[in-house]
Amino acid sequence: MEFKMKENGFVTNVEYGELHVSGNEEFGFRPYQLMVSSIVVCSAGVLRKVLEKKRLHLEDMTVKANVIRNESEANRIEKIEITYLLKGELDEKKVEQSIELARKNCPMVQSVVNSIHITETFEIIS
């Protein structure tokens, strides 16, 4: 990837299109938003694949993320609390096992495993 400086941030071109990154959200995505999005969406995407492979019927998924940052340490991300809201005919025990398997196979989570505390919970909704 190559990033070009702009007046208020940086821009790169990726397969999907232009990605604008800036510390000011008026001019692009903030770096912490991209990091959290990468971790959460990777986790959810791997979980979705695991559920499919186990032939568990998932109708819909919404993922909520609560981010805890430490202002005294450069506003670093310390914790991400992920909550999966899952809709479908799902067995709680199998979902728990699937989340554990997804966690072990998500490259983004594994990249930050010793730096950011990540918790995952779920709710099966009808």
N, C-alpha and C positions, 0 to 999 in steps of 0.2 A: 504494500500500500504506500501511496505517496500523498502527503498532505501539503497543500499550498497555503501560505499565509494570506489572510484577508485583513481588512482593517480591524475587524472585530472578532477574529477567530481563525479557523482553518477550514479548508474544504478538501474532500477527496472524492474521486469517482470510483464507484464500485459497480458490480454488475447490475444492480437494481436502479442505480442512479446516483445523483450527487448527495453527499452526506456533509452537512454543515455542522461544525462543532465549535462551541464557544462557551466561555464561562458565564456569558450573559444570554439567557434564553430568548431574548428578542432577536438574536442573530444565529441561533442554532441550538442543537441539542447540547445539554451540559454533559461533561464527561461522566459525572456520577450517574446520570440518568441512563446513559448508554451501558455503563457497567452493570447496574442493577437490572436493566432490561435484558442484557446478555445472559446473566445468571438465571433469572426467573424464566425467561422464554426457553432457554436451553433445557432447564429442569422439566418444564411442562411438556416440551416436545418429546423428550426422552420418555417421560412418564406415559404420554399418549401412545408411543410405540410399544412400550412394555405391556400396557393394558390390551392393545390390539393383538400382540403376540400371544397373550394369555387367553385370547378370545373373550375378553370381558367387554360388554356392550357399554360404551361411553357415548352418550348423546351429545353432551356439551360440557365445556370446562371454562370456568372463569378463575383467574388467579389473582389474588391480592398480595401485595408486598408492602410490608411496613419496614422502613429503613431507619436504622439508628446510627447516627453519625457522632463523632467525638470532636467538638469544636476546639478543644484544647490541644488536639494533635492533628493540625492541618485539616480539620473537618473530615477526617478519614471515615470510611464506612466500617463500622465495627460489627454490625449485625443486620441480617436480613431475615425477617420472619415471613415465610411464604405460606399462604393458605390457599389450598386448592378447593374450589367449589365444584363438585363433580355431579353431573346428572346422568342417571342411567341405572340399569339393573346391576348393581355392584355389590360384591361381598367385602365387608370392612377389612377382614383379615388379609384378603388377597390384595386390596388396595394398599394396605400398610407395607406388605412385602414388595409390592411394585414400586412404591416410593423409595424404599431402601435400595432396590436394584437400580432405579433411575438415578439416584444420587451417586452411586458408584460408577455409573457410566456416562454422566454428564461432564464433558470436558471443561465447561466453564466453572462448575462447582469444584471440580478437582483442582483447577488452577488456583483457587483462592482458599482451599480447605484449611490451611494453617494461618490465614490472615483475616478472614471474615467468618464470623460465627453464623451459620445458616441453620434455621429451624424450619421444619415443614410439618404442617398439619393439614387435615382435610375434613370436608363435610360432604356427605352424600345428600343431595337435595332431590326432591321429586318434582 
